[in-house]
Amino acid sequence: MSDGPSLRVLSYNVHRWGDDREALARLVRACAPDVALIQEAPTWWGTRRKRRAMAASFGLQYVAASARNAILVADGTELGETVGLRIWRPFVRRRLRLIATQLPGGAVGGRTTLGGVELALVVCHLGLHIRGRQHELDQVLRGCKSFGLPYLLVGDLNEEPGGPVWDRLAVEGLVDLGVDAGPTFHSDNPVKRIDGAHLSPELSGRIIPLDSVDGVTRADLAVASDHLPMLVELTSGETPRADS
């Protein structure tokens, strides 16, 4: 990896900020992200107030959101031209004989600069219906490309590698940074990798192992959310590698 500038990006499904908030705050602060790309940010009454309070508990600032995705930044991190995307998904989801409603989908992204290179950071949360996820991803990718920049796309994909969403991301030429990072769900006994971090090939990045981060404990990870976070380091090097 390059010895030049770096950007630390945390992708985390925080389970609506509804589990152990103190453990969650300890984890995020230990990861010390420049940018946090949040899925399942708190909603309903007092949405913005709750998101600002959550960000403050992490030592971060709330910048932008769309649906249940939010961007938080550390002091000194500049994020410009944020774009919120409303992602169409059916309100009713049918599976076998069961019928369930789905909350509106969304994605949000913003521009930043690393070592003189402009890039976009985008976070999404795809739905539970297999065909619906593919249509949602089409919309998310259009949003990513609308920046006209190389980009990092992270989020809860609600699908394991080998599924059509992951295949489409590979066809797009994106680098799967988490290929060797292990499962991300359920946090107290991780058995599935359903969270992704995908990077344009023009950029360089890696996943930082959580067990290498001081202050991150297995006990906190198990109770802070139902997902494990993914901590990404982007660098200004020329050769991206998922296993660096």
C-alpha positions, 0 to 999 in steps of 0.5 A: 500500500502507499505511504501517502494520504489515506482515508478511513471509512467505516460502513456499519448497519447500526440496527436503528441505533436500537441495541447497546448504544454505549458499546456501539459508540465505543466501537465507532470511536475505536475505529476512528473513521474520517467518514462513517457510512451508516445503514439503518440509521434511526428514523420516525419521530425526531429523525434528524435529532436522533441522527445528530445525537447518534453522530455526537455519541460517535464523535462525528457530525451528521452530514446527509441521509436518504431513507435509512442511510446516513453519512457522518464525518469527523472534524476536518473531513470535507465532503461536498456535493452530497446526493440522496437517492430515493430507490424504488422498491415495492411496498409489499413483498411476497414470499411463498404465502407470506406478505410483508411491507418494506420501508422505502429504499435509498442511497446517499453519497458525497464527493471527497478528495484523497491525495489530490484525487476526487472520488465518491463515497456511496452507501446503500441498503438493499431489500429482502426480495431477490429480484427487487434487490437487482432493480435497486442495485441498478438504481444505486449504480446509476447514482454512483456513476452520476458523480462522474468519479471513481467510487467506493460503494458500501452497504448491507446487500442482504445477499451472500456472495454468489448471488446476482447482486454480487455478480453484477458488482463484479461485472461492473469491474468493482473490486470486492474488498471484503473477499477475505474479511469473513462473515458479517452477520449475525454479530454474536455468531457471524455466519453470513457475509451480506455486507459489502465494500466495493471499489472502483479499480482506479482506487486503492483500498483494503479492509482493516481487520477489526481484531487489529484495532485497539479498543474493538472487543468481541463483547462490544461487537456482539451487542452493539448491532446485529451486523459487524462493521467493515472498516476500509482504508483508502489510500492514494496508491496506484494499485488496488488490492483486496488482500493488501 
